[in-house]
Amino acid sequence: MKKLLTFTLLLVATCVYSQKAFRYNGEEILTGKHTIYVNPKMKSKPKAYIYNNVNDALRCAEKLQQKRMVNDTTWTCIYIEPSVYWIDNPNDTTIHTALPGEHIPYGMKLQLSKTKLIGMGSTPDDVVLAAQRGQTQGAIGNFTMFHITGDDFHAENLTFGNYCNVDLNYTRDPKLSRKKKSDAIVQAQLIICNGTRYTATNCNFISRLNLCPYAGAKDATFNNCYFECTDDALCGTGKYVSCRFTLFSSKPFYTTSRKGAYFYDCDIYTKTKGTQYLAKVSGPVTLEKCRWISDDKNLIIKWAPKPNPKDKCYMIDCTLNGKKLDVPTTPDIPMPVGLSLMPINNILDINEGKWTLDVFCPSDLGVHKYETDINQPAWGYGEGVDGAEGTYGLIQRTRGARLMYTGSSKEKYQQQTLLISLNPCKGPGQGFGSATGQYMDICIKFDTRTLTGYGIRFVRTPNYDRAVEVKLVKYNNGEITTISESQKCNLFRTGCQLTLNYANSIIKAEIQNGDEKQILSAEVNHNEYGGIHIQHTGSTGASATVISGLKCEYGK
């Protein structure tokens, strides 16, 4: 009996000894299975539930929950002292890729339910959970800091930030500040969820493109939070109460859920000029007692470029620069819709004097190589979207869409001039969805059988988020080489006119949009081919390019 009593007392003493007391908001709190403490100045003591980094604390919570009894409904609370915590090492130069079978690379994938993250600073700026990685900038794919599976997740008094394209200014300790990775804005995401009842109170969500605060959550509520973002950014199931926003572009939602997003008592500062939309694709949104602020005195606010009457949107008691804001509810009658993209059957044969329409993966894509499916129509005819809205023509329906014209083998072609009208759906000028081997080659003096000739390439690179790079290229039996210096091009927007000319062993490209022109030229070896070759390796939909006109002339 004495031995049993001694062992019991020793066990109790060990458990008490392993616990750590800390103070938060004037209250003493003990660490334990449901209370984890993070302090970067302390040595990690897993048995005492003390960690000096957030990653280990989250893994601890995950493991504890795996051992939790089914009827245990206690929340796990992770208290975090002020500092900057890098969920993904910003000094790691490895290019991060998605796990096999997935498309998105993550900083951490977690299974958590009934979990609270609580920042212990005086403001949410004091506790920062950070990453610095995005599409083509340290990752292949839309890098996301967290993926969380589970229900009931709450964050309080802290900052989630992906500082790929935003400077981290940590005023509490400037030594922990860090400059952004690049000025070129790419998809750099925060949190994707698979679950319900996700909440945040007094938190900051900082990034630019594809912010993703609780993206995928069936139900998300944000109270007194702050958001910085560009397009395709906000949670479409979100309820935003007394929140603040800085919008750096015109479409903060891609779309919203069926039940819609709701804003109440929010302050929204938009840096957009001209027209500010809520969503890129129609979805229900309600704003009540919200205050819009803009430096553009003539700003117009609309729901979506093409609002659908089934998606009811309401602006109730809202203002713009202090004046009453009247944005009509979405109409009950159908809005005019564009011409649906009508598929055009592939033409796989290469015949003289005829066009070939197929899908192809060029030889120079490396890690960005993609699969092709010749059974799916590669091209369609219809109206462009977003930046190309209102333009009509041939549009890519699948990645790798290729269009070729084969000249006569009896002709010995000399001069050739191609005039082509291009209307990219990407309005700001970046042309393509991402810098992942996405380009458009337009070639003349081309032999479609051997893939030999000369042309120009429009390509998205990590260097720019509102421009493409252009260069002249040479095809030789399918191998592609550059024959001019790359140049930044701001003209690859709707209304772009390309004149591609060959004469006297000179290939010359003149790009024009409005009154602006850009010219590239290179000396090449003469050939007697007269074909045309157009290869698009970009994604489709809002990243496609409308070809609205094409004319070819030959000379001696």
LINTA-V385432 format. One record per residue. RES is the residue in one small letter. PHI is phi in degrees with one decimal (none if undefined). PSI is psi in whole degrees, -180 to 180 (* if undefined). NEAR is the number of other ideal C-beta (glycine too) atoms within 12 Angstrom. Layout:
RES/PHI/PSI/NEAR, RES/PHI/PSI/NEAR
This chain:
m/none/-42/7, k/-63.3/-40/8, k/-63.2/-42/9, l/-64.3/-43/10, l/-64.1/-42/11, t/-62.1/-44/12, f/-64.0/-41/13, t/-63.6/-45/14, l/-63.4/-40/14, l/-64.7/-41/14, l/-63.5/-45/14, v/-62.5/-44/14, a/-62.5/-40/13, t/-63.7/-43/14, c/-64.5/-43/18, v/-65.1/-42/16, y/-63.0/-34/16, s/-75.8/-15/20, q/-81.4/154/25, k/-127.2/135/28, a/-96.1/136/20, f/-141.4/165/29, r/-114.2/141/15, y/-147.5/125/27, n/53.6/42/15, g/78.3/3/7, e/-112.6/138/13, e/-85.6/131/13, i/-126.3/139/23, l/-103.5/137/25, t/-69.9/158/36, g/178.0/-168/25, k/-62.3/-22/26, h/-113.8/7/26, t/-139.5/111/32, i/-114.0/140/45, y/-119.1/131/39, v/-116.8/122/40, n/-141.6/114/31, p/-67.6/-13/27, k/-91.2/-4/16, m/-108.7/158/20, k/-79.0/137/14, s/-63.4/134/25, k/-133.1/85/22, p/-54.4/-36/23, k/-67.2/-23/17, a/-99.3/4/27, y/61.1/41/35, i/-120.8/132/33, y/-137.0/153/32, n/-100.6/10/22, n/-149.3/156/32, v/-75.0/-35/42, n/-56.7/-49/30, d/-66.8/-36/26, a/-64.0/-41/42, l/-67.6/-40/37, r/-64.9/-37/24, c/-61.6/-47/35, a/-60.8/-39/41, e/-63.6/-46/27, k/-66.4/-40/20, l/-62.5/-38/31, q/-72.0/-28/33, q/-66.3/-26/17, k/-94.8/-3/13, r/-67.6/143/23, m/-68.4/150/11, v/-57.2/-39/8, n/-90.5/8/6, d/-83.6/111/16, t/-105.7/14/14, t/-71.6/138/20, w/-77.1/147/29, t/-96.9/124/37, c/-110.0/128/34, i/-111.2/111/47, y/-94.1/131/39, i/-125.5/120/39, e/-71.8/157/34, p/-59.0/133/30, s/172.4/179/30, v/-103.5/124/36, y/-115.5/115/40, w/-86.7/108/29, i/-68.6/-32/37, d/-125.7/129/35, n/-61.7/115/20, p/-71.3/-16/32, n/-91.4/-3/12, d/-78.8/115/17, t/-87.0/2/13, t/-63.0/139/15, i/-80.8/115/22, h/-81.3/137/33, t/-127.9/165/24, a/-71.8/157/20, l/-66.4/157/13, p/-53.3/132/7, g/85.7/-4/7, e/-115.6/170/17, h/-119.2/-13/20, i/-119.2/128/32, p/-83.4/139/35, y/-120.5/152/33, g/-72.6/-47/40, m/-144.0/137/34, k/-110.8/127/27, l/-133.1/150/36, q/-115.2/107/26, l/-139.1/134/40, s/-133.1/152/31, k/48.7/57/26, t/-126.7/136/39, k/-120.0/134/32, l/-106.8/123/41, i/-124.8/116/37, g/-78.8/135/39, m/-98.1/12/29, g/-83.2/179/29, s/-82.1/-21/17, t/-138.6/164/21, p/-66.6/-17/35, d/-68.8/-17/28, d/-78.1/-28/28, v/-118.3/113/38, v/-120.5/122/43, l/-100.1/118/42, a/-127.0/153/42, a/-142.1/164/47, q/-147.1/66/39, r/-153.1/141/45, g/-152.8/-179/47, q/-56.8/122/45, t/69.8/-4/41, q/-117.9/73/39, g/97.2/-1/35, a/-153.1/153/39, i/-107.2/111/30, g/112.9/166/33, n/-78.8/86/40, f/-54.6/136/47, t/-129.8/133/43, m/-63.5/-47/49, f/-130.1/144/45, h/-121.9/123/36, i/-122.6/126/41, t/-109.8/127/25, g/144.5/170/31, d/-110.3/157/25, d/62.4/82/27, f/-128.4/132/42, h/-134.1/134/34, a/-120.4/144/43, e/-146.9/130/33, n/61.4/45/35, l/-150.7/173/41, t/-117.4/131/44, f/-103.2/122/45, g/-139.8/133/48, n/-107.5/108/53, y/-96.8/36/40, c/-64.9/-44/46, n/-124.7/19/39, v/-135.5/135/37, d/-69.2/138/22, l/-93.0/109/34, n/-107.1/100/22, y/-100.7/93/28, t/-68.5/-24/18, r/-65.3/-34/23, d/-149.5/90/19, p/-54.1/-22/12, k/-63.2/-22/12, l/-91.5/0/23, s/-69.7/160/21, r/-154.3/137/26, k/-74.4/150/16, k/-62.2/158/30, k/-72.3/-37/34, s/-158.5/152/28, d/-76.0/-27/19, a/-72.1/118/32, i/-81.7/126/39, v/-128.7/174/45, q/-68.6/115/45, a/-138.0/101/52, q/-103.4/165/45, l/-107.2/-68/52, i/-140.6/121/44, i/-109.5/136/36, c/-123.5/157/40, n/-135.4/89/23, g/167.7/-169/29, t/-135.2/167/21, r/59.2/61/23, y/-100.6/128/41, t/-133.2/157/35, a/-146.8/137/41, t/-128.7/128/25, n/55.0/50/31, c/-120.8/156/43, n/-107.6/142/41, f/-125.9/111/46, i/-122.6/122/43, s/-169.4/-155/48, r/-130.2/-93/42, l/-76.0/134/40, n/56.9/58/42, l/-55.4/-50/50, c/59.0/64/46, p/-85.7/106/50, y/63.7/35/44, a/-62.4/133/41, g/94.4/-13/29, a/-66.6/136/38, k/-67.6/-28/24, d/-148.3/124/25, a/-136.8/135/43, t/-128.6/131/33, f/-120.9/122/42, n/-115.4/126/26, n/52.2/47/25, c/-110.9/164/39, y/-124.7/139/34, f/-130.7/137/41, e/-124.1/127/38, c/-165.0/170/44, t/-111.3/-124/37, d/-89.4/165/39, d/50.8/45/36, a/-113.9/-44/43, l/-85.9/162/46, c/-75.6/120/45, g/-73.7/-8/38, t/-105.6/10/33, g/-78.4/147/44, k/-113.6/116/35, y/-111.2/113/44, v/-117.6/123/27, s/52.6/44/23, c/-104.2/166/38, r/-125.4/144/29, f/-135.6/143/39, t/-120.7/113/30, l/-101.3/122/34, f/-96.0/-1/30, s/-155.2/-175/33, s/-93.5/-5/34, k/-138.5/80/40, p/-64.8/-26/47, f/-102.8/143/44, y/-71.3/-54/32, t/-158.7/-179/35, t/-121.9/170/38, s/-74.6/176/26, r/-61.4/-38/16, k/-79.0/-16/19, g/88.9/167/30, a/-98.1/151/43, y/-134.1/131/34, f/-119.2/132/40, y/-135.5/127/26, d/57.4/47/24, c/-109.8/153/37, d/-109.7/122/29, i/-123.6/111/38, y/-102.0/119/28, t/-111.3/134/34, k/-94.7/4/24, t/-69.7/143/32, k/-107.9/141/17, g/93.1/-97/19, t/-122.5/127/23, q/-105.1/118/36, y/-98.0/161/36, l/-87.7/-40/48, a/-136.9/151/36, k/-74.5/-41/36, v/-118.5/136/27, s/-50.6/137/33, g/-164.9/154/35, p/-70.1/136/31, v/-144.0/140/45, t/-128.7/131/31, l/-122.0/127/36, e/-129.6/127/24, k/55.0/44/24, c/-106.1/154/35, r/-119.3/112/29, w/-89.8/141/35, i/-130.9/133/28, s/-146.4/146/29, d/-80.8/-13/17, d/-91.4/109/20, k/-66.5/-19/13, n/-106.3/18/14, l/-58.7/138/27, i/-113.6/134/22, i/-110.9/127/36, k/-131.9/163/28, w/-75.0/-51/39, a/-160.1/159/34, p/-57.0/-37/32, k/-134.3/82/27, p/-66.8/137/33, n/-94.4/132/26, p/-60.5/-21/21, k/-75.5/-16/17, d/-96.4/95/33, k/-76.2/129/24, c/-126.7/139/36, y/-134.7/138/27, m/-118.0/107/29, i/-116.1/119/21, d/52.0/47/18, c/-108.1/160/31, t/-130.7/157/25, l/-126.6/116/28, n/52.2/41/20, g/85.0/-8/12, k/-105.3/149/14, k/-55.3/134/15, l/-104.8/122/28, d/-115.7/99/17, v/-111.8/114/30, p/-57.3/144/18, t/-60.4/149/19, t/-54.3/140/29, p/-68.4/154/18, d/-82.3/-17/13, i/-96.1/149/10, p/-59.8/138/14, m/-77.9/154/20, p/-58.8/134/15, v/-115.2/153/17, g/-74.3/168/23, l/-67.3/124/19, s/-61.3/150/14, l/-72.8/106/29, m/-86.3/121/18, p/-66.0/145/21, i/-113.1/128/25, n/-59.4/141/19, n/-63.1/145/28, i/-120.5/102/23, l/-86.7/-25/21, d/-72.6/147/16, i/-105.4/108/26, n/-127.2/143/18, e/-62.1/136/21, g/75.0/12/17, k/-132.5/167/19, w/-96.5/147/30, t/-115.0/129/34, l/-121.6/114/35, d/-152.2/-168/34, v/-126.6/141/32, f/-152.8/147/35, c/-111.0/112/26, p/-65.8/171/33, s/-82.0/-11/21, d/-106.1/20/25, l/-89.1/-17/24, g/55.6/-125/15, v/-67.6/-13/14, h/-95.2/14/31, k/-59.9/143/18, y/-129.1/160/24, e/-81.2/148/14, t/-117.4/151/23, d/-133.0/102/18, i/-72.2/-9/22, n/-82.2/-13/13, q/-99.0/131/23, p/-56.4/127/27, a/-81.4/-25/39, w/-127.8/155/36, g/-144.2/171/30, y/-119.1/133/25, g/176.7/-162/33, e/-96.8/141/29, g/-71.2/167/39, v/-118.4/169/35, d/50.8/-116/38, g/-65.7/-20/33, a/-102.8/11/38, e/-58.1/136/27, g/91.3/-3/23, t/-109.1/149/32, y/-130.5/147/25, g/161.5/-159/32, l/-76.2/134/37, i/-134.9/140/41, q/-69.2/135/47, r/-107.4/-13/32, t/-147.8/152/34, r/-66.4/133/36, g/96.6/9/37, a/-56.9/132/41, r/-131.5/141/39, l/-130.9/124/40, m/-136.0/144/42, y/-116.5/133/37, t/-104.7/124/29, g/-77.6/178/33, s/-82.5/135/19, s/-72.2/-14/18, k/-84.1/-16/10, e/-90.8/145/17, k/-110.8/91/17, y/-71.0/141/31, q/-112.2/-97/23, q/-75.8/148/25, q/-148.4/136/40, t/-132.7/128/27, l/-116.0/127/40, l/-112.4/127/26, i/-140.2/137/38, s/-102.4/124/29, l/-120.6/135/47, n/-133.1/87/37, p/-66.0/141/49, c/-71.9/-23/41, k/-75.3/103/40, g/-64.1/-42/33, p/-67.8/-18/31, g/119.4/2/32, q/-82.1/-13/46, g/78.8/-38/46, f/-138.9/167/43, g/-65.2/-38/38, s/-164.1/169/38, a/-89.2/60/36, t/-122.2/59/35, g/70.9/28/34, q/-100.5/117/39, y/-151.0/173/43, m/-134.0/118/46, d/-100.5/134/45, i/-126.6/119/44, c/-128.9/152/45, i/-129.0/-177/48, k/48.3/49/42, f/-116.7/137/43, d/-102.0/109/31, t/-71.1/-19/40, r/-81.3/-39/22, t/-101.8/-4/19, l/55.5/64/32, t/-132.5/130/28, g/163.9/-162/46, y/-134.2/151/47, g/-170.8/-166/47, i/-122.3/146/49, r/-117.1/129/46, f/-101.0/122/48, v/-140.0/139/43, r/-85.8/133/42, t/-126.4/166/31, p/-66.9/-9/34, n/-74.7/-25/23, y/-139.3/145/31, d/-112.9/-4/38, r/-132.2/25/28, a/-158.8/163/34, v/-113.1/174/41, e/-108.4/147/37, v/-124.9/147/40, k/-159.4/156/32, l/-87.3/144/40, v/-131.3/157/41, k/-121.1/130/33, y/-100.9/132/39, n/-139.3/101/23, n/54.5/41/14, g/87.9/-14/22, e/-84.5/135/15, i/-116.2/129/31, t/-130.8/157/21, t/-89.2/137/25, i/-123.5/14/28, s/-151.6/166/27, e/-71.4/147/13, s/-74.2/143/23, q/-129.6/146/28, k/-69.2/139/26, c/-133.7/120/39, n/-97.7/7/26, l/-99.1/-3/33, f/-82.5/67/45, r/-131.8/172/34, t/-51.4/133/32, g/97.3/6/27, c/-73.0/128/42, q/-116.2/125/30, l/-112.7/129/44, t/-115.6/115/32, l/-112.0/121/45, n/-130.0/140/33, y/-122.9/131/41, a/-161.4/135/24, n/53.4/47/17, s/63.5/25/17, i/-122.8/126/24, i/-100.0/129/40, k/-133.3/132/32, a/-118.7/126/41, e/-116.8/117/26, i/-104.5/130/40, q/-135.9/139/23, n/-144.1/110/24, g/65.9/-129/14, d/-90.6/-3/9, e/-92.6/141/18, k/-132.6/155/18, q/-144.7/134/31, i/-125.7/136/24, l/-127.2/146/34, s/-151.1/157/26, a/-157.3/150/26, e/-86.4/134/17, v/-136.8/168/30, n/-79.3/141/19, h/-71.0/143/20, n/-135.6/172/27, e/-112.4/23/23, y/-83.5/156/38, g/-134.1/21/35, g/-83.1/171/42, i/-126.1/144/41, h/-141.0/123/47, i/-127.0/119/43, q/-124.2/123/45, h/-116.1/121/47, t/-108.6/8/44, g/-84.1/172/40, s/-72.9/171/31, t/-107.3/-163/32, g/64.8/-120/27, a/-72.8/0/34, s/-114.9/8/35, a/-83.0/175/41, t/-128.3/131/51, v/-87.1/124/44, i/-96.9/104/37, s/-101.2/-2/28, g/-168.6/145/21, l/-153.0/131/26, k/-143.6/133/19, c/-124.8/136/30, e/-128.2/148/21, y/-120.9/149/26, g/-141.4/173/14, k/-100.4/*/11
